């Protein structure tokens, strides 16, 4: 274990997470929670066009042929519009890894046993998982939110315990959870964002853990885009072609059993989603409301973004796709959201690994915007 | 100028660059230099298959579904094969920006005047150019090699002055330089690598500066791949469509005037290349000989890699493409070399910007390889 460092915050937050978070469950309260969601959505505003125009004007003066920094320039403009800052800062980054289990694993849809979820939560917190390593390298802190792991997880200072229920029900037989439970899990995500914002976070990186959750992501994508499960289901952690066909058949059964209505994104989320996916929906909405950029990871966070954009269309222009997953259904999600990912490296791990790799690109966009000299400052002649 | 920091080394090298480098020119010596090139090529060995097998085996034990880190896994294996280290290190990175001028600018092939080259060299050294900013962010040091700028450049501790001649001749009328000059500029690149290796560098990032050098890159690509100038010529720093057509016609004239033989890469380089491109050929060959990874940037460094692979085919498997340039001809170079870039962000600036962005991906590959826990260490069950 010599190569495994402990998980430690790379930079001091202004305040710690609420001590009360430890071991606190969260019960759904349908009526009050519906009002909380409506209030959250109401706080999401459009991108700031004035700041975007200022950033665009600055880009034109910088020491380079106009447009030659390509997507870095576009990103700097978007980040200005999200944060309302002409010089956005991305120093304080937090990866939020939402974790939950899936009853549908009873149907044999994953290459790994469900018991892996709590052990992976502990591995992330111990510092030896891929996301732990990549976050450490990027100077980002990691927070895990247990919103619905089925088995006990060892306490940890970086673990937010807000288990709504111990894993979802088997969606092949009926709803994965109640509407109130989906809403409660969503609001956990919003509470996490509120705590991180109070602690001074500049950028949120969305991650997830949950054996079986590519099945939920595929079911959500089918329900919300109309694509057939044969297209949205992929190998996940490593199914063979027969396994993928079985997974698609299970999703067909789940859609037939639940008949989710795409006009009711919260209903779709409850029927065929997951607790950690609901938490990510809340993270995305609350990030947008707080004007903190949220970087998506792959297929699962993308499915959460589909739900979030369904609940609150103004969230869409603020979405940032971290990477293109090797899981084929992710392409449909990206097309539906009009997103082009920043990183394309055939990853299919999740955890937030693609989001944290994209952080380097976002920081490059901000650094060139804020630190480059202008033609005038450098005394260099412009175009002929 | 408040946003412009001075260029400073982010990490201490074991030894400084040779003090004698300042103001030293380099005269070509045909016969001795041919022998030096042959010796350099002779030192290039194949990738180390044994180390690659060890890295591959370690990747299989790490806490993730096999292959789920995609290209990060492939890269970690390649870096093992290049460096002969099961745990490669990439901490000490140096961007080498080769600079030179091009006589063909007399034909009006660039959107900017040739006088910009020395000013851009100074801007890079002053810390305000895009590459200065991105290298600072990545913790890489920057070295500029003046191998053929036409006008005087202010001295600087990070400038290697080894001007072979003050810019090339106009390739539309005859050879850009003599074979001895091309060889001399190539060997400057090898000398720079030797100095950097002695100083403890772990990874070299190839960059360039030189108004007119996309014309040279396009001419080299046409000469070496057979593609028409209409395909290899692009807008460069910002030509309009009529300007691009004119540039292609100038390249046609250069090819007709020189009739370069693709079986003689050094002859092609001398006829239609550039001094900074020749320097980059030497950098690529010497990096491979020293088993130090060299990360290519865009079109110009790619054209240099085409020449290097022509001179020494064993260099090819060790090439790492940093990014995919928005300049269309770069695609032909990547196809000819069998390379897939790590970053694809519509950049078309050069300077090494795409290479330094790719450094984050290379470091992520090494960090996951060397710091992740294994399934066994984390006590997590494997696949069902």
Interface residues (C-beta under 8 A of the other chain):
Chain A: X1 X3 X4 X5 X62 X63 X64 X65 X66 X67 X68 X69 X70 X71 X72 X110 X111 X112 X113 X115 X116 X119 X120 X122 X123 X126 X128 X129 X130 X133 X134 X136 X137 X237 X238 X326 X342 X343 X344 X345 X346 X347 X348 X349 X353 X357 X360 X361 X363 X364 X367 X368 X370 X371 X372 X373 X377 X378 X379 X380 X381 X382 X383 X384
Chain B: X1 X3 X4 X5 X62 X63 X64 X65 X66 X67 X68 X69 X70 X71 X72 X110 X111 X112 X113 X115 X116 X119 X120 X122 X123 X126 X128 X129 X130 X133 X134 X136 X137 X237 X238 X326 X342 X343 X344 X345 X346 X347 X348 X349 X353 X357 X360 X361 X363 X364 X367 X368 X370 X371 X372 X373 X377 X378 X379 X380 X381 X382 X383 X384
